[in-house]
Amino acid sequence: MALVKKSGAPLDDVSKAIIEQLQQDGRRPYASIGKEVGLSEAAVRQRVQRLIESGVMQVVAVTDPLELGFARQAMIGVGVQGPVEPVADKIAELDSVEYVVVTAGTFDILVEAVCVSDEHLLRLLDEMRSVGGVHTTETFMYLSLRKQTYSWGVR
């Protein structure tokens, strides 16, 4: 399976190698990446900018919510009556919602939430349940994070 840009064109091996280098260390200098992939620092900078602008990748800082004062994380399964995508879009607009995906299976939508307290999570659940089309919710509280990675590589 080829990794494809939104324009429909597959990524070349050099762009894939740049992405892999940044997945290992998002602060890696472009000059260092250039040595690994056979390009100049300026060429790597241009490629990274194009990858970001095309939506293939984004460079972000990943934080530990517990260290930032968020005491409660949860995955929320949502059952929907009627069209799913408009409901997913409305839920995605809610504060404290970090991740929304339309799924196949028991739940129509999965939502990841990061909240400062149980009361905050309860308010969020009330907001979600008031979205038109939401039929059921089931909340899965995070007790312990065992693995979180964003380095699945490019194929």
Backbone hydrogen bonds, N-H to C=O, Kabsch-Sander energy under -0.5 kcal/mol:
donor,donor_aa,acceptor,acceptor_aa,energy
5,K,9,A,-2.4
6,K,54,S,-0.6
8,G,5,K,-2.6
11,L,3,L,-2.5
16,K,12,D,-2.0
17,A,13,D,-2.2
18,I,14,V,-2.2
19,I,15,S,-2.3
20,E,16,K,-2.3
21,Q,17,A,-2.2
22,L,18,I,-2.3
23,Q,19,I,-2.1
24,Q,20,E,-1.5
25,D,21,Q,-1.6
28,R,25,D,-1.9
33,I,29,P,-2.2
34,G,30,Y,-2.8
35,K,31,A,-1.7
36,E,32,S,-1.4
37,V,33,I,-2.1
38,G,34,G,-1.8
39,L,34,G,-1.8
44,V,40,S,-2.2
45,R,41,E,-2.5
46,Q,42,A,-2.3
47,R,43,A,-2.4
48,V,44,V,-2.9
49,Q,45,R,-2.3
50,R,46,Q,-2.3
51,L,47,R,-2.6
52,I,48,V,-2.3
53,E,49,Q,-2.8
54,S,50,R,-2.3
55,G,52,I,-1.2
56,V,51,L,-1.4
57,M,51,L,-1.4
60,V,58,Q,-0.6
62,V,60,V,-0.6
63,T,61,A,-0.5
67,E,64,D,-0.9
68,L,64,D,-0.9
68,L,65,P,-0.7
69,G,66,L,-1.2
70,F,65,P,-2.6
71,A,69,G,-0.9
72,R,115,C,-2.5
74,A,113,A,-2.1
75,M,140,F,-2.5
76,I,111,V,-3.4
77,G,75,M,-0.5
77,G,138,E,-3.2
78,V,109,I,-2.9
79,G,136,T,-2.7
81,Q,133,G,-2.9
82,G,80,V,-0.5
87,V,83,P,-0.5
87,V,84,V,-0.5
88,A,84,V,-2.4
89,D,85,E,-2.4
90,K,86,P,-2.0
91,I,87,V,-2.6
92,A,88,A,-2.2
93,E,89,D,-0.7
93,E,90,K,-0.8
94,L,91,I,-1.6
97,V,94,L,-1.3
98,E,96,S,-0.6
98,E,112,E,-3.0
99,Y,112,E,-1.2
101,V,110,L,-2.2
103,T,108,D,-2.7
108,D,78,V,-1.9
109,I,78,V,-1.8
110,L,101,V,-2.5
111,V,76,I,-2.2
112,E,99,Y,-2.4
113,A,74,A,-2.9
114,V,96,S,-2.1
115,C,72,R,-3.5
121,L,117,S,-2.0
122,L,118,D,-2.5
123,R,119,E,-2.2
124,L,120,H,-2.1
125,L,121,L,-2.6
126,D,122,L,-2.2
127,E,123,R,-2.2
128,M,124,L,-2.7
129,R,125,L,-2.6
130,S,126,D,-1.1
131,V,128,M,-1.4
134,V,131,V,-2.0
135,H,79,G,-3.2
136,T,79,G,-1.6
138,E,77,G,-2.2
140,F,75,M,-3.3
141,M,139,T,-0.6
142,Y,73,Q,-2.8
143,L,141,M,-0.5
146,R,144,S,-0.6
